[in-house]
Structures are given as structure tokens and as C-alpha cells.
Amino acid sequence: MKKLLLELGVLFILVGCTSGPKVYNDGTYSGTGVGKKGDVVVSVTFKNDKITAIEITAQEETPDIANIVFEELPAKIIEAQTTEGLDTYAGATYTYDAVINAVNQAIESAKIAK
């Protein structure tokens, strides 16, 4: 009886430690958003169901306005693991929206089909 209880306890611990079904395929996916001066293209890498890297691979935005978005927003998305609810950047709304839309496009591409 003790052995059965021990085995059940281990089983419950193991089940409690596993995550739900996998949502994203591992790999790198690209997305494109429309900025003020043209397209913003991103490369988003997924590993073990997490966003692990975001790189701006092409853009034509005004550097003085857009650089803060390109430097800070990818890290914020990775930290939050979402594009929802992040602070915008005053004066760089088009660039912010372009990055968010491009990352969302990549996220959709990475999703495992159900």
C-alpha cells in the first residue's frame, strides 16, 4: 500500500511538472509590418515554446526616431513572451506598430497547426 501511494505521489508530481501541449514549432520565422517609410522585416526565433530572439532584418525608418524602438522593443517582447500590453513609444508609433505587426505575423507562422 505504501509503495502504491509513493508511486501515485510521484505520478502526480510528474504530471504537475509537465507543461501543456506545444504551441510553437522550433525555428526562425519572418514577418513584415508597414512602417512610416516602408516595410519593417523581423526574424523571430522560437525554441521550446518560447520566443528566444528577435532581429530587425530590414527597415527604412528614420534612425533618430526608430532606433529606440528597434533597440528596446524586441527585448521587451522576449521578456513578456507576448506583443500585448507593451508600452508604446511617443513619436514612433508607426515603427512600433510595424514591429508589433511583423512579430505577430511571425508568431502566427510558428504556431503548430491543430
Secondary structure, DSSP 8 states (H G I E B T S, - for coil): -HHHHHHHHHHHHHHHHS--S--B-SEEEEEEEE-SSSEEEEEEEEETTEEEEEEEEE----HHHHHHHHHHHHHHHHHHTSSTT----TT-HHHHHHHHHHHHHHHHHHB---
